Amino acid sequence: MKFFQWKESFQIGLADIDLQHKSFMELLNGYYDSTSGCTKDCIGQELLDRVDQYVKMHFRFEESLMQSAGYKELEHQKRQHKCFESLVSDLRASHGKGRPDDLKQALPLLRDWFLCHILEEDRKFVPHINP
């Protein structure tokens, strides 16, 4: 069974963003598979790098859509995005310091934060993109 099962109810109605969100959840599933029952040696830096790259690409994409639409809550979204990027940075630092327990505890936090952000914050800007 997957750590995270994507549901159609998670879609916000913007095809590109929905696809990116789904891709991120697949990254988290891959990360979960890598961390289940193993030590830090089997947690690949490549996967952590992919998560970091995804987060930066995805958030800049969303922010650019919001900027183009003149979304008034853009700065609020940017602050939330920076917070999430910090979580990912901490995750990468934990890997570098050999703290596998930190990594395993961070996974549900990343999933839950991202899901709450999708369902609460991202849905708010959809009407401004698709009037």
C-alpha positions in Angstrom: 0.0 0.0 0.0 1.2 3.5 -0.8 2.0 6.0 1.9 -0.1 8.5 0.1 -3.1 7.7 -2.1 -4.0 10.5 -4.5 -7.7 11.3 -4.6 -9.6 13.1 -7.3 -11.0 15.4 -4.5 -7.4 16.9 -4.2 -7.6 18.5 -7.6 -8.0 22.2 -7.6 -9.1 22.5 -11.2 -6.0 23.8 -12.9 -4.6 20.8 -15.0 -0.9 21.8 -14.8 -1.0 22.4 -11.1 -3.0 19.2 -10.4 -0.5 17.2 -12.4 2.4 18.8 -10.5 0.7 18.1 -7.1 0.1 14.5 -8.1 3.8 14.2 -9.1 4.9 15.5 -5.8 2.8 12.9 -4.0 4.5 10.2 -6.1 7.8 11.6 -5.0 6.7 11.3 -1.4 5.6 7.7 -2.0 9.1 7.0 -3.5 10.7 8.7 -0.5 8.5 6.6 1.9 9.5 3.4 0.0 13.2 4.4 0.4 12.9 5.0 4.1 10.8 2.1 5.2 12.8 -0.3 7.3 16.2 1.0 6.3 19.0 3.2 7.6 20.3 6.4 6.2 22.5 4.5 3.8 19.5 3.5 1.6 18.0 7.0 1.6 19.2 8.5 -1.6 20.5 12.0 -1.9 19.1 11.9 -5.4 15.5 11.6 -4.1 16.0 14.4 -1.7 17.4 16.5 -4.5 14.4 15.7 -6.7 12.1 16.8 -3.9 14.0 20.1 -3.5 14.0 20.7 -7.2 10.3 19.9 -7.5 9.4 22.2 -4.7 11.3 25.2 -6.2 9.9 24.6 -9.7 6.3 24.1 -8.5 6.2 27.1 -6.2 7.7 29.4 -8.8 5.2 28.2 -11.3 2.3 28.9 -9.0 3.7 32.3 -8.0 4.1 33.2 -11.6 0.4 32.4 -12.3 -0.7 34.4 -9.3 1.5 37.3 -10.3 0.1 37.3 -13.8 -3.5 37.2 -12.4 -2.8 40.0 -9.9 -3.7 37.7 -7.0 -3.8 39.9 -3.8 -2.7 37.1 -1.5 0.6 36.4 -3.4 2.9 37.5 -0.6 1.0 35.2 1.8 1.5 32.3 -0.6 5.2 33.2 -1.0 5.7 33.1 2.8 4.0 29.7 3.0 6.1 28.4 0.1 9.3 29.6 1.8 8.3 27.8 5.0 7.8 24.6 3.1 11.2 25.1 1.3 12.8 25.4 4.7 11.3 22.1 5.8 12.8 20.4 2.7 16.1 22.1 3.4 16.0 20.8 7.0 15.2 17.3 5.6 18.3 17.5 3.3 20.5 18.7 6.2 19.2 15.8 8.4 20.2 13.4 5.7 23.7 14.9 5.5 24.1 14.6 9.3 23.0 11.0 9.3 19.8 11.3 11.3 17.4 8.8 9.7 14.8 9.2 12.5 14.5 12.9 11.6 13.9 12.0 8.0 11.2 9.4 8.8 9.4 11.9 11.1 9.5 14.6 8.5 7.7 12.6 5.8 4.2 12.8 7.4 4.8 16.5 8.1 5.7 17.2 4.5 2.7 15.2 3.2 0.2 16.9 5.6 1.5 20.4 5.1 1.4 20.0 1.4 -2.0 18.5 1.4 -3.4 21.2 3.7 -1.8 23.9 1.5 -3.4 22.4 -1.7 -6.8 22.0 -0.2 -6.9 25.4 1.6 -4.6 27.9 0.1 -4.2 26.8 -3.5 -7.9 26.5 -4.0 -8.3 30.2 -3.0 -6.4 31.5 -6.1 -8.1 29.3 -8.7 -11.0 31.7 -9.3 -8.5 34.4 -10.0 -6.8 32.3 -12.6 -10.0 30.8 -14.1 -12.6 33.6 -13.7 
